[in-house]
Every structure is written in structure tokens, then in C-alpha cells.
């Protein structure tokens, strides 16, 4: 069974049970890549003994300006 077929089957079952449909395959790929990169930067900072970069703070700073 392919990923697409599995997703369609899950969506059908969810609709029959009145539940929300599952996210489409690949819907969160970029979020996973960003979290993985942030985790690698954090681990590098911890092992090097330097402060980690604060990507969330930079985004907050831009949104408030």
C-alpha cells in the first residue's frame, strides 16, 4: 500500500467516525527539518560551551518591530 492510499484510507475512516482528517503526507516536513537543524545547533553549542543561537527570539524581534 502506498503512502497516498494509506492516507486516503485513514481519511475515509476518520470521516466515517466523525473525526478530523489526518494531515496529508509531507505536510510537516519543513517543520521537522527546522527542528532537526535547531537541535543540531543546540547540541553543538552545548558541547562547545558557547550560547546557542536564539532563532525564536529573532523571529519575535522582527514581528514586534
C-alpha positions as MATLAB code, in Angstrom:
seq = 'XXXXXXXXXXXXXXXXXXXXXXXXXXXXXXXXXXXXXXXXXXXXXXXXXXXXXXXXXXXXXXXXX';
ca = [
       0.000    0.000    0.000;
       1.422    3.366   -0.976;
       1.513    6.412    1.304;
      -1.244    8.056   -0.721;
      -3.503    5.002   -0.475;
      -2.873    4.785    3.259;
      -3.709    8.469    3.703;
      -6.938    8.084    1.707;
      -7.939    5.070    3.809;
      -7.223    6.976    7.040;
      -9.212    9.973    5.776;
     -12.137    7.715    4.856;
     -12.108    6.048    8.286;
     -11.920    9.412   10.038;
     -14.879   10.696    8.038;
     -16.922    7.594    8.842;
     -16.180    8.023   12.560;
     -16.733   11.788   12.534;
     -13.135   12.545   13.456;
     -10.845   15.182   11.912;
      -8.903   14.037    8.864;
      -5.195   13.291    9.336;
      -2.656   15.708    7.834;
      -1.546   14.982    4.293;
       1.757   13.145    3.867;
       4.643   15.601    3.872;
       2.594   18.412    5.424;
       5.094   18.956    8.245;
       8.376   18.101    6.510;
       9.855   21.614    6.657;
       8.938   21.977   10.328;
      10.754   18.716   11.080;
      13.824   19.877    9.135;
      13.881   23.195   11.053;
      13.548   21.439   14.414;
      16.299   18.983   13.494;
      18.611   21.861   12.478;
      17.846   23.758   15.687;
      18.552   20.650   17.737;
      21.899   20.150   15.977;
      22.845   23.783   16.656;
      21.852   23.388   20.291;
      23.896   20.201   20.694;
      26.896   21.873   19.047;
      26.583   24.830   21.404;
      26.331   22.591   24.459;
      29.391   20.558   23.537;
      31.399   23.689   22.595;
      30.370   25.556   25.733;
      29.017   28.605   23.898;
      25.484   30.018   23.989;
      23.065   28.660   21.414;
      21.528   30.876   18.723;
      18.020   32.014   19.509;
      16.071   31.708   16.267;
      12.725   32.160   18.055;
      13.940   35.441   19.583;
      14.999   36.812   16.198;
      11.562   35.984   14.780;
       9.854   37.633   17.749;
      12.038   40.737   17.393;
      11.071   41.100   13.713;
       7.363   40.629   14.387;
       7.261   43.336   17.073;
       9.177   45.965   15.060;
];
